Amino acid sequence: MSKQKWEEKKTSLGNAIVMSAVMLAVGILVGVNWNSWFGGFAPYLGIESNVSSDMDWSALNEVYNKLATTYNGEISKEDVVEGAKKGLVESLGDVYTVYMDSEESSDFYDDLHGNVGSGIGVEMGLRDGYVRVLRTLPDNPAREAGILAGDIIYKVDGEEVYSLSADEIAKKVRGETGSEVTVTVVRDAQEKSFTMKRETINNVSAYVEYDGKTAVITVTRFDNDTGTMVQGFAKEFADKGVKKVILDLRGNGGGYVSAAQDLLSLWLDGEKILIQKSKHFGNSATNSGSGKAILKDIKTVVLVNGSTASASEIVAGALQDYGKATVVGETTYGKGVVQNLYDLSGATVLKVTTAEWYTPNDRSINETGITPDIEVERTYEDINAMRDPQMDKAKGL
């Protein structure tokens, strides 16, 4: 275990900007005649070629020509095309609008459906400028090794990864079942290394537990079958004499809006669950299903925290607006925008922010989140000591 003092290291924003600009220039301009090239390339981005007819690309064309005639190295046409796609999307400055190549799109869909393969059983996310462990999963290698919530992920197999995104780090942690991985974390300004064998992770999107007459439904993400699963749980409640439901959405980063719609149909009967406002698609409302609201009169508490985002915020916001639930915990993440997925050629995917969504009472939560009715903090120390004051509060209401 390393005892060296942890020192913060920072990447150069200036260098990153310069490199991004170069990649954008090289990527977008693959020939002297940009306009004709774009006409052939545009369909791969899922856009009409005439969209660019009013754009003047001469300045970028100049940059590409200079690179093509002076760069001391090979310029790969395939890399240029991929760089063009990524550069074009990244130039929007929207972290939620992303171009994914075939490998990235495959990983994205695997994550969305819980097909995470083999790993060490940690949930991680960006906190205070670093990717930290949010929690370790029971009966998985990370918890057994001693990794704790709050640890900064510093290295994977000796490679510094702290400047990468959570998704990029997760990809490095995963691997073949039974293979070893060494994860180095920073805790209390000290490095600590843990070598573990990867195991298959059981990652269902929802499950239910009972505490007397209280049913605790935990939803970890909104997958295609999440709503159906929870509806199946709810049909058993009457036979089990359930008097109260706790819906735990902590750490739920979202997923399909349709799954949130199915879930809300247990409490809302054909009522509006969100409002979408879009520059290109106009304004519209989404309603819950009808005739399925078997929990509409049952006492409900929703648990949320800073990692509750997107579709899970739709659920919490709608139940709060209609007074169907008491929201307990910490202010949610604040992702009040809608993305659509567009399958492109070559098994690539474009994820595009197409609208902003509002709660049924026309509240915007983007970048502000949903404020709980009852605020209760749960610290990393609580998590590591297996204490849960938020759940305790929910059960006591």
Secondary structure as the mmCIF struct_conf table of DSSP 4:
data_model
#
loop_
_struct_conf.conf_type_id
_struct_conf.id
_struct_conf.beg_label_comp_id
_struct_conf.beg_label_asym_id
_struct_conf.beg_label_seq_id
_struct_conf.end_label_comp_id
_struct_conf.end_label_asym_id
_struct_conf.end_label_seq_id
HELX_LH_PP_P HELX_LH_PP_P1 GLN A 4 GLN A 4
STRN STRN1 LYS A 5 LYS A 5
HELX_LH_PP_P HELX_LH_PP_P2 TRP A 6 TRP A 6
HELX_RH_AL_P HELX_RH_AL_P1 LEU A 13 ILE A 28
BEND BEND1 GLY A 31 VAL A 32
HELX_RH_AL_P HELX_RH_AL_P2 TRP A 34 LEU A 45
TURN_TY1_P TURN_TY1_P1 GLY A 46 GLY A 46
HELX_RH_3T_P HELX_RH_3T_P1 SER A 49 ASP A 54
HELX_RH_AL_P HELX_RH_AL_P3 SER A 58 THR A 70
BEND BEND2 ASN A 72 GLY A 73
HELX_RH_AL_P HELX_RH_AL_P4 LYS A 77 GLU A 90
TURN_TY1_P TURN_TY1_P2 SER A 91 LEU A 92
TURN_TY1_P TURN_TY1_P3 VAL A 95 TYR A 96
STRN STRN2 VAL A 98 MET A 100
HELX_RH_AL_P HELX_RH_AL_P5 SER A 102 LEU A 112
TURN_TY1_P TURN_TY1_P4 HIS A 113 GLY A 114
STRN STRN3 SER A 118 GLY A 119
STRN STRN4 VAL A 122 ARG A 127
TURN_TY1_P TURN_TY1_P5 ASP A 128 GLY A 129
STRN STRN5 TYR A 130 THR A 136
HELX_LH_PP_P HELX_LH_PP_P3 LEU A 137 LEU A 137
TURN_TY1_P TURN_TY1_P6 PRO A 138 ASP A 139
BEND BEND3 ASN A 140 ASN A 140
HELX_RH_AL_P HELX_RH_AL_P6 PRO A 141 ALA A 145
TURN_TY1_P TURN_TY1_P7 GLY A 146 GLY A 146
TURN_TY1_P TURN_TY1_P8 ALA A 149 GLY A 150
STRN STRN6 ILE A 152 VAL A 156
TURN_TY1_P TURN_TY1_P9 ASP A 157 GLY A 158
STRN STRN7 GLU A 159 GLU A 160
TURN_TY1_P TURN_TY1_P10 TYR A 162 SER A 163
BEND BEND4 LEU A 164 LEU A 164
HELX_RH_AL_P HELX_RH_AL_P7 ALA A 166 VAL A 173
STRN STRN8 GLY A 175 GLY A 175
BEND BEND5 GLU A 176 GLU A 176
TURN_TY1_P TURN_TY1_P11 THR A 177 GLY A 178
STRN STRN9 GLU A 180 ARG A 187
TURN_TY1_P TURN_TY1_P12 ASP A 188 ALA A 189
STRN STRN10 GLN A 190 LYS A 197
STRN STRN11 GLU A 199 THR A 200
BEND BEND6 SER A 205 SER A 205
STRN STRN12 ALA A 206 ASP A 211
TURN_TY1_P TURN_TY1_P13 GLY A 212 LYS A 213
STRN STRN13 THR A 214 VAL A 219
STRN STRN14 PHE A 222 PHE A 222
TURN_TY1_P TURN_TY1_P14 ASN A 224 ASP A 225
HELX_RH_AL_P HELX_RH_AL_P8 THR A 226 ALA A 234
TURN_TY1_P TURN_TY1_P15 LYS A 235 GLU A 236
HELX_RH_AL_P HELX_RH_AL_P9 PHE A 237 LYS A 240
TURN_TY1_P TURN_TY1_P16 GLY A 241 GLY A 241
STRN STRN15 LYS A 244 ASP A 248
TURN_TY1_P TURN_TY1_P17 ARG A 250 GLY A 251
STRN STRN16 GLY A 255 GLY A 255
HELX_RH_AL_P HELX_RH_AL_P10 VAL A 257 LEU A 264
TURN_TY1_P TURN_TY1_P18 SER A 265 TRP A 267
BEND BEND7 ASP A 269 GLY A 270
STRN STRN17 LYS A 272 SER A 278
TURN_TY1_P TURN_TY1_P19 LYS A 279 PHE A 281
STRN STRN18 GLY A 282 ASN A 287
BEND BEND8 SER A 290 GLY A 291
TURN_TY1_P TURN_TY1_P20 ILE A 294 ASP A 297
BEND BEND9 ILE A 298 ILE A 298
STRN STRN19 LYS A 299 VAL A 304
TURN_TY1_P TURN_TY1_P21 GLY A 306 SER A 307
TURN_TY1_P TURN_TY1_P22 SER A 310 SER A 310
HELX_RH_AL_P HELX_RH_AL_P11 ALA A 311 ASP A 321
TURN_TY1_P TURN_TY1_P23 TYR A 322 GLY A 323
BEND BEND10 LYS A 324 LYS A 324
STRN STRN20 THR A 326 GLY A 329
BEND BEND11 GLU A 330 GLU A 330
STRN STRN21 VAL A 337 ASP A 343
HELX_RH_3T_P HELX_RH_3T_P2 SER A 345 ALA A 347
STRN STRN22 VAL A 349 TYR A 358
TURN_TY1_P TURN_TY1_P24 PRO A 360 ASN A 361
STRN STRN23 SER A 364 SER A 364
TURN_TY1_P TURN_TY1_P25 ASN A 366 THR A 368
HELX_LH_PP_P HELX_LH_PP_P4 ILE A 370 PRO A 372
BEND BEND12 ASP A 373 ASP A 373
STRN STRN24 ILE A 374 GLU A 375
HELX_RH_AL_P HELX_RH_AL_P12 TYR A 380 ASN A 384
TURN_TY1_P TURN_TY1_P26 ALA A 385 MET A 386
HELX_RH_AL_P HELX_RH_AL_P13 PRO A 389 GLY A 396
#
